[in-house]
């Protein structure tokens, strides 16, 4: 179906948005940069949103066409009535979007949950990818370890809502104490909304996503090791030195097993590298992509 365009008044002038009809849902897609520039598709994480990439887009919009979308159940996109929040669904959504946007060849960047989708897409469609960047996820990250246990605890203890915006802000400050004030404010604005009663509610499908994360169907969980072995796309893994989610030893094993992969570790950053160390994150993404993506120029 044809895309529906919209122009929110409170968004930057160079940010383009449209709704795409994908697998029975409407997903909000954002773009920055020139339409004729090399495409870079951006996938956010479990409780993320497309706007999380605005900082990266500001830094790279002079050379790339950056494309991000609110994944099903998040942001301004539709919630899945069947609570289908598994990798195969996210993969199908990505496949549909790149086809609708007619992206013959592009680069792909995925954070956490989005990184899992990116790995699987690269293994399935190597001819479409010129390069891939993975932010802080490795085989086993979502199934075991301190980071996986932390996320389950957070999802189990997640409030249904808040009485005020101040209470919502305090929740995020407690949950993510290393984030800057600007990053906290972005999470408040883009992950929450006021309901008709004035109570602050989640903007994303909190209950559906919680169910999938806490009690997943084992048959739909992805073993990433066989996927990693099939990847031929040049890939950069960026992990945070303080991350509890992406073990350095696992990343080293990945790179040893597949020469298409290389990795860097960012000092002082946790799981949200693009928030914790934005300048370093941009530098590594830019330096990695520059020789791999041709830029046709203005």
C-alpha positions as CSV (number, residue, x, y, z in Angstrom):
1,X,0.0,0.0,0.0
2,X,1.1,3.6,-0.5
3,X,2.8,5.4,2.3
4,X,1.0,8.2,4.2
5,X,3.1,11.3,4.8
6,X,2.8,13.7,7.7
7,X,4.6,16.8,8.8
8,X,4.7,17.1,12.6
9,X,5.1,20.7,13.6
10,X,7.5,20.0,16.5
11,X,10.1,18.1,14.5
12,X,13.3,19.5,12.9
13,X,12.8,21.0,9.4
14,X,15.1,18.4,7.8
15,X,13.4,15.4,9.4
16,X,10.9,13.7,7.0
17,X,8.3,11.3,8.4
18,X,5.8,8.9,6.8
19,X,3.7,6.0,7.8
20,X,4.4,2.7,6.0
21,X,1.9,-0.1,5.9
22,X,3.8,-3.2,7.0
23,X,2.4,-6.7,7.7
24,X,-1.0,-5.3,8.6
25,X,0.5,-2.5,10.8
26,X,1.3,1.2,10.3
27,X,4.9,1.9,11.2
28,X,6.3,5.4,11.5
29,X,9.4,6.0,9.5
30,X,11.8,8.9,9.9
31,X,14.5,10.1,7.4
32,X,17.3,12.6,7.5
33,X,19.8,13.7,4.8
34,X,19.7,13.8,1.0
35,X,17.5,11.3,-0.8
36,X,20.3,10.5,-3.3
37,X,22.9,9.8,-0.6
38,X,23.9,6.2,0.4
39,X,21.2,4.8,2.7
40,X,21.9,3.8,6.3
41,X,19.0,2.0,8.0
42,X,18.9,2.3,11.8
43,X,17.2,-0.2,14.2
44,X,16.5,0.7,17.8
45,X,16.4,-1.6,20.8
46,X,13.8,-3.3,23.0
47,X,12.3,-0.2,24.6
48,X,13.7,2.3,22.0
49,X,12.2,4.6,19.4
50,X,13.4,6.0,16.1
51,X,14.1,9.4,17.5
52,X,17.0,7.9,19.5
53,X,19.1,8.2,16.3
54,X,18.7,12.0,15.9
55,X,22.2,12.7,17.3
56,X,23.8,10.3,14.9
57,X,21.7,11.7,12.1
58,X,22.8,15.3,12.9
59,X,26.4,14.2,12.6
60,X,26.0,12.1,9.4
61,X,23.2,13.7,7.4
62,X,25.7,15.5,5.2
63,X,26.9,12.2,3.7
64,X,24.1,9.6,4.2
65,X,20.4,9.1,3.8
66,X,19.5,8.0,7.4
67,X,16.3,5.9,7.8
68,X,14.9,4.9,11.1
69,X,11.4,3.6,12.1
70,X,9.5,3.0,15.3
71,X,9.4,-0.8,15.4
72,X,6.0,-2.5,15.9
73,X,4.6,-1.7,19.3
74,X,6.8,1.3,19.9
75,X,6.7,5.1,19.5
76,X,4.1,6.2,16.9
77,X,3.8,2.8,15.3
78,X,0.9,0.4,15.7
79,X,0.8,-2.2,18.5
80,X,0.6,-5.8,17.4
81,X,-2.8,-7.1,18.6
82,X,-1.3,-10.6,18.8
83,X,1.7,-9.4,20.8
84,X,4.0,-10.7,18.1
85,X,7.3,-9.2,19.2
86,X,9.8,-11.8,18.0
87,X,12.8,-11.5,15.7
88,X,11.0,-13.2,12.8
89,X,8.4,-10.4,12.9
90,X,10.9,-7.6,13.2
91,X,12.8,-9.2,10.3
92,X,9.8,-9.4,8.1
93,X,9.0,-5.7,8.9
94,X,12.5,-4.7,7.9
95,X,12.4,-6.7,4.7
96,X,9.1,-5.0,3.8
97,X,10.3,-1.5,4.6
98,X,13.6,-1.7,2.6
99,X,11.6,-3.1,-0.3
100,X,9.0,-0.3,-0.1
101,X,11.7,2.3,0.0
102,X,13.4,0.6,-2.9
103,X,16.8,0.3,-1.2
104,X,18.8,-1.9,-3.5
105,X,21.9,-1.7,-1.4
106,X,22.4,-0.1,1.9
107,X,24.2,-0.1,5.3
108,X,22.4,-1.4,8.4
109,X,23.0,-0.4,12.1
110,X,21.2,-2.1,14.9
111,X,21.3,-1.6,18.7
112,X,20.5,-4.5,21.1
113,X,17.2,-6.0,19.9
114,X,17.7,-4.2,16.6
115,X,21.2,-5.7,16.4
116,X,19.7,-9.2,16.5
117,X,17.4,-8.4,13.6
118,X,20.4,-6.9,11.7
119,X,22.5,-10.1,12.2
120,X,19.7,-12.2,10.8
121,X,19.0,-9.9,7.9
122,X,22.7,-9.9,7.0
123,X,22.8,-13.7,7.0
124,X,19.7,-13.9,4.8
125,X,20.3,-10.9,2.4
126,X,24.1,-10.4,1.9
127,X,23.6,-9.0,-1.6
128,X,21.6,-6.1,-0.1
129,X,24.1,-4.9,2.5
130,X,27.3,-2.9,1.9
131,X,28.2,-2.7,5.6
132,X,26.7,-3.4,9.0
133,X,27.3,-1.9,12.5
134,X,26.1,-3.7,15.6
135,X,25.8,-1.9,18.9
136,X,26.3,-3.9,22.0
137,X,24.7,-7.3,21.4
138,X,26.2,-10.8,20.9
139,X,25.0,-14.4,20.9
140,X,23.5,-15.3,24.2
141,X,23.1,-11.6,25.3
142,X,19.3,-11.8,25.5
143,X,19.1,-15.3,27.0
144,X,21.6,-15.3,29.9
145,X,24.1,-13.2,31.8
146,X,23.8,-10.2,34.0
147,X,22.4,-7.9,31.3
148,X,19.6,-10.3,30.4
149,X,18.7,-10.8,34.1
150,X,18.7,-7.1,34.6
151,X,16.3,-6.5,31.7
152,X,13.9,-9.2,33.0
153,X,14.0,-7.6,36.5
154,X,13.3,-4.1,34.9
155,X,10.4,-5.5,32.9
156,X,8.9,-7.3,35.9
157,X,9.1,-4.2,38.0
158,X,7.9,-1.8,35.3
159,X,5.1,0.4,36.6
160,X,1.8,0.5,34.6
161,X,2.0,4.3,34.6
162,X,2.9,7.4,36.6
163,X,0.9,10.1,38.4
164,X,3.0,13.0,37.0
165,X,5.7,13.8,34.5
166,X,8.0,14.4,37.4
167,X,7.5,10.9,38.6
168,X,8.1,9.5,35.1
169,X,11.4,11.5,34.9
170,X,12.5,10.2,38.2
171,X,11.8,6.6,37.1
172,X,14.1,7.0,34.1
173,X,16.8,8.8,36.2
174,X,16.8,5.8,38.6
175,X,16.8,3.2,35.8
176,X,19.5,4.9,33.7
177,X,21.6,7.0,36.1
178,X,24.5,7.3,33.6
179,X,22.4,9.0,30.9
180,X,22.6,12.8,30.3
181,X,19.7,15.0,31.2
182,X,18.9,15.4,27.5
183,X,18.8,11.7,26.9
184,X,16.5,11.2,29.9
185,X,14.2,13.9,28.6
186,X,14.1,12.3,25.2
187,X,13.1,8.9,26.8
188,X,10.4,10.6,28.8
189,X,8.9,12.4,25.8
190,X,9.2,9.6,23.3
191,X,8.3,6.6,25.5
192,X,5.5,8.1,27.5
193,X,2.2,10.1,26.9
194,X,-0.6,11.6,29.0
195,X,-3.8,9.5,28.8
196,X,-7.3,11.2,28.9
197,X,-7.3,11.0,32.7
198,X,-4.0,12.9,33.0
199,X,-2.0,9.9,34.1
200,X,1.3,9.3,32.4
201,X,1.2,6.0,30.4
202,X,3.6,4.1,28.2
203,X,3.7,5.1,24.6
204,X,4.7,1.5,23.7
205,X,3.0,-1.8,24.2
206,X,4.5,-2.4,27.6
207,X,2.4,-5.4,28.5
208,X,2.9,-7.2,25.2
209,X,6.6,-6.6,25.1
210,X,6.9,-7.5,28.8
211,X,5.2,-10.9,28.1
212,X,7.5,-11.7,25.2
213,X,10.7,-10.7,27.1
214,X,9.9,-12.4,30.4
215,X,8.2,-15.6,29.1
216,X,9.3,-16.0,25.5
217,X,8.4,-19.0,23.3
218,X,11.7,-21.0,23.2
219,X,10.9,-22.1,19.6
220,X,11.1,-18.5,18.4
221,X,14.3,-17.5,20.2
222,X,17.2,-17.1,17.8
223,X,20.5,-18.9,18.2
224,X,22.9,-16.3,16.8
225,X,26.0,-18.4,16.5
226,X,25.0,-20.1,13.3
227,X,23.8,-16.8,12.0
228,X,27.1,-15.1,12.8
229,X,29.0,-17.8,10.9
230,X,27.0,-17.1,7.7
231,X,27.6,-13.3,7.6
232,X,29.8,-12.1,4.8
233,X,29.0,-8.4,5.1
234,X,31.8,-6.2,6.6
235,X,30.6,-5.7,10.2
236,X,31.7,-3.5,13.0
237,X,30.6,-4.4,16.6
238,X,30.7,-1.5,19.0
239,X,30.4,-2.5,22.6
240,X,30.5,-0.4,25.8
241,X,33.3,-1.2,28.2
242,X,30.9,-1.0,31.1
243,X,28.1,-3.0,29.4
244,X,26.6,-6.0,31.3
245,X,24.9,-7.2,28.1
246,X,27.7,-7.8,25.6
247,X,30.6,-9.7,27.0
248,X,34.0,-8.9,25.6
249,X,35.0,-12.6,25.5
250,X,32.0,-13.4,23.4
251,X,32.7,-10.6,21.0
252,X,36.3,-11.8,20.7
253,X,35.1,-15.3,19.9
254,X,32.8,-13.9,17.2
255,X,35.6,-12.1,15.5
256,X,37.8,-15.1,15.7
257,X,35.1,-17.3,14.1
258,X,34.2,-14.9,11.3
259,X,36.8,-12.6,9.6
260,X,34.1,-10.3,8.3
261,X,33.6,-9.1,11.8
262,X,35.7,-6.6,13.8
263,X,35.0,-4.9,17.1
264,X,35.8,-1.8,19.2
265,X,35.1,-1.2,22.8
266,X,34.2,2.3,24.0
267,X,35.6,3.3,27.5
268,X,33.1,4.6,30.0
269,X,30.0,3.5,27.9
270,X,27.4,1.0,29.0
271,X,24.8,-0.8,26.9
272,X,23.6,2.5,25.3
273,X,26.8,3.5,23.7
274,X,25.2,6.0,21.3
275,X,23.8,7.8,24.4
276,X,26.8,7.3,26.8
277,X,29.6,8.3,24.4
278,X,27.9,9.9,21.3
279,X,31.1,11.6,19.9
280,X,33.1,8.3,20.0
281,X,30.1,6.4,18.6
282,X,29.8,8.8,15.7
283,X,33.5,8.7,15.0
284,X,33.7,4.9,14.8
285,X,30.5,4.6,12.6
286,X,31.8,7.3,10.2
287,X,35.3,5.9,9.9
288,X,34.0,2.4,9.4
289,X,31.4,3.3,6.8
290,X,33.3,5.8,4.8
291,X,35.4,3.4,2.7
292,X,32.5,1.0,2.3
293,X,29.7,3.3,1.1
294,X,30.2,5.4,-2.0
295,X,28.8,8.9,-1.9
296,X,27.6,10.3,-5.2
297,X,28.1,13.9,-3.9
298,X,25.7,16.9,-4.0
